[in-house]
């Protein structure tokens, strides 16, 4: 039987690895779909119960707490997944380091909350930041448990935890919002989600930390993690620049509009790429020395992401106005032009998630940091220029242009790293691009016809959605791009494997 071309202790059969990869995609796909579906419903309900200023306050707090959360992880969790060998001394040492770092960071956030509140001229940020700081130790308590489940490709248990905690915390937030909790409904949802997840991971993984710590054993993990943390901080800094500048110079209401548009833009990408990235990282780490197999998996993963992301982004782009009117309500209509500008960003960001996974799985976190240093400098400059020239919409245009430049840098470097010609990737994607363009045209025509009948925006949105889905399915079945046939083949093999013997 053939084995993967990694270290001797792994020796995972290639067929078994492929089966676990597809099984992981199914389970994490179900988890992500469940989380995103519940998040869509919950966010819609909260958007109708709360006001843009509530979301703006949370976005302001997240500018700081999101950065601290990256330091809280400092990349060692991913290093445990990527490492060729992990022993008890590694797991326990990482656990106690995580707890110590989390407690220090929680104290820093709570004590510095008045400074951030003064910066934004929003006194309500002080208690919000103090309560939110509890998330850091809560998250760290379950990090190693979650990472080891991921390393073992135990995606079924991870999926169960994610779906359950997302649903419970979301329902709790809605109950609080109905009872007049305001911004605290959003804060409680976030804290409760982390707390419940940690408890669930301790039940899902029987491992328990031991009273041992040995820094030399985890020094390689820390080195890997520090570069990854630096990359994540750079990414977060560039992503938060828009929120920081809008919140400071335009206000919480405008920031609430922008943050909702950004979330809607990311929704199609996050639904797909988080699934693929979570599963792809441990799988590529297992075969990190076999570039032929790495290239094959990257091509199939990229094609699969395009198959779902391209039509989703195209659909949101053409139906933005009736969609926002129907789903969020008339008071959110200022969001439409910002959403339309940001929509294309989801396309290349979805591919970036695969490229980042390749860096991490091959242990090239230092190279990734160097590329991101240039890319994020471009992003910050473009966002600042956009704000000066065109306000919130200018920020969106600046982010659109800079994120494309950043993607091109990553594509050039990773294609050389795994010896994958970019033309082969473009050939794989071209049929899906053409199908998505045709689908969006059909959806747009259906929307115009619906409006001419005077049925209103809700009916227009439903017509556009139905025609878009039907036309995409029809075109997909007729043209049959490579990604589509790969997916059908994988599903057929899975069914044959699970079918009972006669």
C-alpha positions as CSV (number, residue, x, y, z in Angstrom):
1,X,0.0,0.0,0.0
2,X,1.2,3.5,-0.9
3,X,2.0,6.0,1.9
4,X,2.3,9.7,2.0
5,X,5.7,11.1,1.4
6,X,6.2,12.7,4.9
7,X,7.9,11.6,8.0
8,X,8.2,8.0,9.1
9,X,5.9,8.3,12.2
10,X,3.0,9.4,10.0
11,X,2.8,6.7,7.3
12,X,-0.8,7.5,6.6
13,X,-2.0,5.5,3.5
14,X,-2.8,7.9,0.6
15,X,-6.2,6.4,-0.1
16,X,-7.1,6.7,3.6
17,X,-5.9,10.2,3.7
18,X,-8.0,11.2,0.7
19,X,-11.0,9.6,2.2
20,X,-10.5,11.5,5.5
21,X,-9.9,14.7,3.5
22,X,-13.3,14.4,1.7
23,X,-15.0,13.3,5.0
24,X,-13.5,16.4,6.7
25,X,-14.8,18.6,3.9
26,X,-18.3,17.2,4.4
27,X,-18.3,17.6,8.2
28,X,-16.6,21.0,8.2
29,X,-18.9,22.0,5.3
30,X,-21.9,21.0,7.3
31,X,-20.5,22.9,10.4
32,X,-19.7,26.0,8.4
33,X,-23.0,26.0,6.6
34,X,-24.8,25.5,9.9
35,X,-22.9,28.3,11.5
36,X,-23.3,30.7,8.6
37,X,-27.0,29.9,8.2
38,X,-27.6,30.5,11.9
39,X,-25.4,33.6,11.7
40,X,-27.3,35.0,8.8
41,X,-30.7,34.5,10.6
42,X,-29.3,35.8,13.9
43,X,-27.7,38.9,12.3
44,X,-30.9,39.7,10.4
45,X,-32.9,39.5,13.6
46,X,-30.3,41.5,15.5
47,X,-30.2,44.1,12.7
48,X,-33.9,44.6,13.1
49,X,-33.8,44.7,16.9
50,X,-30.8,46.9,17.2
51,X,-29.5,50.1,15.6
52,X,-26.3,50.7,13.4
53,X,-24.7,52.5,16.4
54,X,-24.7,49.2,18.4
55,X,-22.8,47.4,15.7
56,X,-20.5,50.3,15.3
57,X,-19.6,50.2,19.0
58,X,-18.7,46.5,18.8
59,X,-16.7,47.2,15.6
60,X,-14.7,49.8,17.5
61,X,-14.0,47.4,20.3
62,X,-13.0,44.7,17.9
63,X,-10.3,46.9,16.4
64,X,-8.4,46.4,19.6
65,X,-9.6,43.0,20.9
66,X,-9.2,41.3,17.5
67,X,-5.5,42.3,17.5
68,X,-5.0,41.1,21.0
69,X,-6.6,37.8,20.1
70,X,-4.0,37.2,17.5
71,X,-1.3,37.7,20.1
72,X,-3.2,35.4,22.4
73,X,-2.8,32.6,19.9
74,X,0.7,33.6,18.7
75,X,0.6,30.9,16.0
76,X,1.7,28.0,18.2
77,X,-1.6,26.2,17.8
78,X,-1.0,26.0,14.0
79,X,2.6,24.9,14.7
80,X,1.2,21.9,16.6
81,X,-0.8,20.9,13.6
82,X,2.2,21.4,11.1
83,X,4.8,19.7,13.3
84,X,5.9,16.2,12.2
85,X,6.0,14.9,15.7
86,X,4.1,16.0,18.8
87,X,4.7,14.6,22.3
88,X,3.1,15.2,25.7
89,X,5.8,17.7,26.7
90,X,4.8,19.8,23.6
91,X,1.1,19.7,24.3
92,X,1.3,20.5,28.0
93,X,4.0,23.2,27.6
94,X,1.9,25.0,24.9
95,X,-1.2,24.8,27.1
96,X,0.4,26.5,30.1
97,X,2.1,29.2,27.9
98,X,-1.3,29.9,26.4
99,X,-3.0,30.3,29.7
100,X,-0.3,32.7,31.0
101,X,-0.3,34.8,27.9
102,X,-4.1,35.0,27.9
103,X,-4.3,36.2,31.5
104,X,-1.8,38.9,30.9
105,X,-3.6,40.1,27.7
106,X,-6.9,40.1,29.5
107,X,-5.5,42.4,32.1
108,X,-4.0,44.7,29.4
109,X,-7.3,45.0,27.6
110,X,-9.3,45.8,30.7
111,X,-6.8,48.3,32.0
112,X,-6.4,50.1,28.7
113,X,-10.1,50.3,27.9
114,X,-10.4,54.0,29.0
115,X,-7.7,55.0,26.5
116,X,-9.5,53.4,23.5
117,X,-12.8,54.9,24.7
118,X,-11.2,58.3,24.8
119,X,-9.7,57.8,21.4
120,X,-13.1,57.1,19.8
121,X,-15.0,59.5,22.2
122,X,-17.3,56.7,23.2
123,X,-17.4,56.1,27.0
124,X,-19.6,53.0,26.5
125,X,-16.5,51.2,25.2
126,X,-15.0,50.8,28.7
127,X,-17.4,48.2,30.1
128,X,-17.6,46.5,26.7
129,X,-13.9,46.0,26.6
130,X,-13.7,44.8,30.2
131,X,-16.3,42.1,29.6
132,X,-14.8,41.1,26.3
133,X,-11.4,40.6,27.8
134,X,-12.8,37.4,29.5
135,X,-12.7,35.8,26.0
136,X,-8.9,35.4,26.0
137,X,-8.5,33.0,28.9
138,X,-11.8,31.2,27.9
139,X,-10.4,30.6,24.4
140,X,-7.0,29.5,25.5
141,X,-8.4,26.9,27.9
142,X,-9.6,24.9,24.9
143,X,-7.1,25.8,22.2
144,X,-4.8,22.7,22.5
145,X,-7.9,20.4,22.7
146,X,-9.2,21.9,19.5
147,X,-5.8,21.8,17.7
148,X,-5.2,18.2,18.5
149,X,-8.6,17.2,17.2
150,X,-7.7,19.1,14.0
151,X,-4.3,17.4,13.8
152,X,-6.1,14.0,14.1
153,X,-8.6,15.0,11.4
154,X,-11.4,14.5,13.9
155,X,-13.6,17.0,12.0
156,X,-16.9,15.4,13.0
157,X,-16.3,16.3,16.7
158,X,-15.1,19.8,15.7
159,X,-18.2,20.3,13.6
160,X,-20.5,19.2,16.4
161,X,-19.0,21.7,18.8
162,X,-19.1,24.6,16.3
163,X,-22.7,24.1,15.3
164,X,-24.0,23.7,18.8
165,X,-22.2,26.6,20.4
166,X,-23.1,29.0,17.5
167,X,-26.7,28.2,17.8
168,X,-27.0,28.5,21.6
169,X,-25.0,31.8,21.7
170,X,-27.1,33.2,18.9
171,X,-30.4,32.4,20.5
172,X,-29.2,33.9,23.8
173,X,-28.2,37.1,21.9
174,X,-31.7,37.4,20.3
175,X,-33.4,36.9,23.7
176,X,-31.2,39.6,25.2
177,X,-31.9,42.0,22.3
178,X,-35.7,41.4,22.6
179,X,-35.4,42.3,26.3
180,X,-33.7,45.6,25.5
181,X,-30.0,44.6,26.1
182,X,-28.9,46.7,23.1
183,X,-25.2,46.4,22.4
184,X,-24.8,43.9,25.2
185,X,-26.6,41.3,23.2
186,X,-23.8,41.3,20.7
187,X,-21.1,41.2,23.4
188,X,-22.8,38.3,25.2
189,X,-23.0,36.3,22.1
190,X,-19.3,36.5,21.5
191,X,-18.3,35.7,25.1
192,X,-20.8,32.9,25.4
193,X,-19.7,31.3,22.1
194,X,-16.1,31.1,23.3
195,X,-17.0,29.8,26.7
196,X,-19.3,27.1,25.5
197,X,-16.8,26.0,22.8
198,X,-14.1,25.5,25.4
199,X,-16.3,23.3,27.6
200,X,-17.4,21.3,24.6
201,X,-13.8,20.7,23.4
202,X,-12.8,19.4,26.8
203,X,-15.6,16.8,26.5
204,X,-14.8,16.0,22.8
205,X,-11.1,15.5,23.5
206,X,-10.1,13.3,26.5
207,X,-6.6,14.8,26.7
208,X,-5.8,16.7,29.9
209,X,-2.8,18.9,30.5
210,X,0.0,17.7,32.9
211,X,2.1,19.8,35.2
212,X,5.1,20.0,33.0
213,X,6.8,22.7,31.0
214,X,10.0,22.6,28.9
215,X,10.7,25.6,26.7
216,X,13.5,24.0,24.6
217,X,11.0,21.3,23.4
218,X,8.6,24.0,22.0
219,X,11.2,26.4,20.8
220,X,10.8,25.3,17.1
221,X,7.0,25.7,17.5
222,X,7.4,29.2,18.9
223,X,9.7,30.2,16.1
224,X,7.1,29.0,13.5
225,X,4.3,30.6,15.5
226,X,6.0,34.0,15.9
227,X,6.3,34.5,12.1
228,X,2.7,33.3,11.7
229,X,1.6,35.7,14.5
230,X,3.4,38.5,12.8
231,X,1.7,37.7,9.5
232,X,-1.7,37.7,11.3
233,X,-1.0,41.0,13.0
234,X,-0.1,42.6,9.7
235,X,-3.3,41.2,8.2
236,X,-5.4,42.3,11.0
237,X,-3.8,45.8,11.1
238,X,-4.5,46.4,7.4
239,X,-8.1,45.0,7.7
240,X,-8.8,47.1,10.8
241,X,-7.4,50.3,9.3
242,X,-10.7,51.0,7.5
243,X,-12.7,50.5,10.7
244,X,-10.3,52.6,12.7
245,X,-10.3,55.5,10.3
246,X,-14.0,55.5,9.6
247,X,-14.8,55.2,13.4
248,X,-12.5,58.1,14.2
249,X,-13.2,60.5,11.4
250,X,-16.8,59.6,10.2
251,X,-18.6,58.1,13.2
252,X,-20.2,55.0,14.6
253,X,-23.2,55.0,12.3
254,X,-21.1,55.1,9.2
255,X,-18.9,52.4,10.7
256,X,-21.9,50.3,11.3
257,X,-22.9,50.6,7.7
258,X,-19.4,49.8,6.4
259,X,-18.9,46.8,8.8
260,X,-22.3,45.3,7.7
261,X,-21.3,45.7,4.0
262,X,-17.9,44.1,4.7
263,X,-19.6,41.2,6.5
264,X,-22.0,40.6,3.6
265,X,-19.1,40.7,1.2
266,X,-17.2,38.1,3.2
267,X,-20.2,35.8,3.7
268,X,-19.8,33.8,0.4
269,X,-16.1,33.5,0.9
270,X,-16.1,32.5,4.6
271,X,-18.8,29.9,4.0
272,X,-16.5,28.0,1.6
273,X,-12.9,28.9,2.3
274,X,-13.0,28.4,6.0
275,X,-14.1,24.8,5.4
276,X,-11.4,24.1,2.8
277,X,-8.7,25.9,4.8
278,X,-9.5,24.1,8.0
279,X,-9.3,20.7,6.3
280,X,-6.6,21.5,3.8
281,X,-4.0,22.6,6.4
282,X,-3.6,19.3,8.3
283,X,-3.8,17.3,5.1
284,X,-1.1,19.4,3.3
285,X,1.0,19.3,6.4
286,X,0.9,15.5,6.2
287,X,2.2,15.4,2.6
288,X,4.3,18.6,2.8
289,X,7.4,17.0,1.1
290,X,5.4,15.6,-1.9
291,X,5.0,18.7,-4.2
292,X,3.2,16.7,-6.9
293,X,0.4,15.8,-4.6
294,X,0.4,19.3,-3.0
295,X,-0.1,20.8,-6.5
296,X,-2.9,18.5,-7.3
297,X,-4.8,19.2,-4.1
298,X,-4.3,22.9,-4.5
299,X,-5.7,22.9,-8.0
300,X,-8.7,20.8,-7.0
301,X,-9.3,23.0,-3.9
302,X,-9.1,26.2,-5.9
303,X,-11.5,24.9,-8.5
304,X,-13.9,23.8,-5.9
305,X,-13.8,27.2,-4.2
306,X,-14.4,29.0,-7.5
307,X,-17.3,26.7,-8.2
308,X,-19.2,28.1,-5.2
309,X,-17.7,31.5,-4.6
310,X,-17.9,33.0,-8.1
311,X,-21.7,32.6,-8.5
312,X,-22.3,33.7,-4.9
313,X,-20.3,36.9,-5.3
314,X,-21.9,37.6,-8.8
315,X,-25.3,37.1,-7.4
316,X,-24.8,39.5,-4.5
317,X,-23.3,42.1,-6.8
318,X,-26.3,42.3,-9.2
319,X,-29.0,41.9,-6.5
320,X,-27.5,44.1,-3.8
321,X,-30.2,46.7,-3.8
322,X,-33.3,44.4,-3.5
323,X,-31.4,42.0,-1.2
324,X,-30.5,44.7,1.3
325,X,-34.0,46.2,1.2
326,X,-35.6,42.8,1.7
327,X,-33.3,41.3,4.3
328,X,-32.1,44.3,6.4
329,X,-34.7,46.9,5.7
330,X,-34.9,50.4,4.2
331,X,-32.7,52.1,6.8
332,X,-29.7,50.1,5.6
333,X,-29.9,51.2,2.0
334,X,-26.8,53.3,2.3
335,X,-24.9,50.0,2.5
336,X,-25.7,49.1,-1.1
337,X,-22.9,51.0,-3.0
338,X,-20.3,50.0,-0.5
339,X,-21.4,46.4,-0.7
340,X,-21.2,46.4,-4.5
341,X,-17.6,47.9,-4.5
342,X,-16.4,45.3,-1.9
343,X,-18.0,42.3,-3.6
344,X,-15.1,41.4,-6.0
345,X,-12.7,41.4,-3.0
346,X,-14.3,38.1,-1.9
347,X,-13.1,36.4,-5.1
348,X,-9.4,36.9,-4.6
349,X,-9.6,36.7,-0.9
350,X,-11.1,33.2,-1.3
351,X,-8.1,32.2,-3.3
352,X,-5.7,33.9,-0.8
353,X,-7.0,31.5,1.9
354,X,-5.6,28.6,-0.1
355,X,-2.3,30.3,-0.7
356,X,-1.9,31.1,3.0
357,X,-2.6,27.4,3.8
358,X,0.2,26.4,1.4
359,X,2.7,28.7,3.2
360,X,1.7,27.3,6.6
361,X,1.6,23.6,5.7
362,X,5.0,23.8,4.1
363,X,6.5,25.6,7.1
364,X,7.2,28.8,5.1
365,X,5.7,31.3,7.6
366,X,8.8,33.5,7.4
367,X,8.4,33.9,3.6
368,X,4.7,34.6,4.1
369,X,5.5,37.3,6.6
370,X,7.9,39.0,4.1
371,X,5.3,39.0,1.3
372,X,2.6,40.3,3.6
373,X,4.8,43.1,4.9
374,X,4.7,44.6,1.4
375,X,1.1,43.7,0.6
376,X,-0.3,45.2,3.8
377,X,1.7,48.4,3.4
378,X,0.0,48.9,0.1
379,X,-3.4,48.2,1.7
380,X,-3.0,50.7,4.5
381,X,-1.8,53.4,2.1
382,X,-4.7,52.8,-0.3
383,X,-7.3,52.8,2.5
384,X,-6.0,56.1,3.9
385,X,-6.0,57.7,0.4
386,X,-9.5,56.4,-0.2
387,X,-10.8,58.0,3.0
388,X,-9.3,61.3,2.1
389,X,-10.6,61.3,-1.5
390,X,-14.1,59.7,-1.1
391,X,-15.1,59.0,2.5
392,X,-16.6,55.5,3.2
393,X,-17.0,54.7,-0.4
394,X,-13.5,55.8,-1.1
395,X,-12.2,53.4,1.6
396,X,-14.1,50.6,-0.2
397,X,-12.4,51.4,-3.5
398,X,-9.0,51.7,-1.9
399,X,-9.4,48.3,-0.2
400,X,-10.6,46.8,-3.5
401,X,-7.5,47.9,-5.5
402,X,-5.0,47.1,-2.7
403,X,-6.4,43.6,-2.0
404,X,-6.0,42.7,-5.6
405,X,-2.4,43.8,-5.6
406,X,-1.8,41.7,-2.5
407,X,-3.4,38.7,-4.0
408,X,-1.2,38.9,-7.1
409,X,2.0,39.0,-4.9
410,X,0.9,35.8,-3.1
411,X,-0.1,34.1,-6.3
412,X,3.3,34.7,-7.9
413,X,5.3,33.5,-4.8
414,X,3.3,30.4,-4.0
415,X,3.1,29.3,-7.7
416,X,6.9,29.3,-7.7
417,X,7.1,27.6,-4.3
418,X,5.1,24.6,-5.4
419,X,6.1,24.8,-9.1
420,X,2.5,25.5,-10.3
421,X,2.2,27.5,-13.5
422,X,-0.4,30.3,-13.1
423,X,-1.8,29.6,-16.6
424,X,-2.9,26.1,-15.5
425,X,-4.8,27.7,-12.7
426,X,-6.5,30.2,-15.0
427,X,-7.4,27.5,-17.4
428,X,-9.1,25.6,-14.6
429,X,-11.1,28.6,-13.5
430,X,-12.1,30.1,-16.9
431,X,-15.3,27.9,-17.4
432,X,-16.6,28.8,-14.0
433,X,-16.0,32.5,-14.6
434,X,-18.0,32.4,-17.8
435,X,-20.8,30.4,-16.2
436,X,-21.0,32.9,-13.3
437,X,-21.1,35.9,-15.7
438,X,-23.9,34.3,-17.7
439,X,-25.8,33.5,-14.5
440,X,-25.6,37.0,-13.2
441,X,-26.8,38.4,-16.5
442,X,-29.9,36.1,-16.4
443,X,-30.5,37.1,-12.8
444,X,-30.2,40.8,-13.7
445,X,-32.7,40.5,-16.5
446,X,-35.2,38.7,-14.3
447,X,-34.9,41.4,-11.7
448,X,-35.6,44.1,-14.3
449,X,-38.7,42.3,-15.5
450,X,-39.9,41.8,-12.0
451,X,-39.6,45.6,-11.2
452,X,-41.5,46.5,-14.4
453,X,-44.5,44.5,-13.2
454,X,-44.6,46.7,-10.0
455,X,-44.3,43.8,-7.6
456,X,-41.7,45.6,-5.4
457,X,-38.2,44.9,-4.2
458,X,-38.9,41.7,-2.1
459,X,-40.5,39.9,-5.1
460,X,-37.6,41.3,-7.3
461,X,-35.0,39.8,-5.0
462,X,-36.8,36.4,-4.9
463,X,-37.1,36.3,-8.7
464,X,-33.4,37.2,-9.1
465,X,-32.3,34.5,-6.6
466,X,-34.5,31.8,-8.1
467,X,-33.4,32.6,-11.7
468,X,-29.8,32.8,-10.7
469,X,-29.7,29.4,-9.0
470,X,-31.6,27.7,-11.7
471,X,-29.5,29.1,-14.5
472,X,-26.3,28.3,-12.7
473,X,-27.3,24.7,-12.1
474,X,-28.4,24.4,-15.8
475,X,-25.2,25.9,-17.1
476,X,-23.1,23.8,-14.7
477,X,-24.7,20.6,-15.8
478,X,-24.3,21.5,-19.5
479,X,-20.7,22.9,-19.6
480,X,-19.4,20.6,-16.9
481,X,-16.2,22.4,-15.8
482,X,-13.3,20.3,-14.4
483,X,-14.1,21.3,-10.8
484,X,-17.7,20.1,-11.3
485,X,-16.6,16.7,-12.6
486,X,-14.0,16.4,-9.8
487,X,-16.7,17.0,-7.2
488,X,-19.1,14.5,-8.8
489,X,-16.4,11.9,-9.0
490,X,-15.5,12.4,-5.3
491,X,-19.1,12.1,-4.2
492,X,-19.6,9.0,-6.4
493,X,-16.6,7.3,-4.8
494,X,-17.8,8.2,-1.4
495,X,-21.2,6.7,-2.0
496,X,-19.7,3.5,-3.5
497,X,-17.4,3.2,-0.4
498,X,-20.3,3.6,2.0
499,X,-22.7,1.3,0.1
500,X,-23.3,-2.1,1.8
501,X,-21.9,-5.1,0.1
502,X,-24.5,-7.3,-1.7
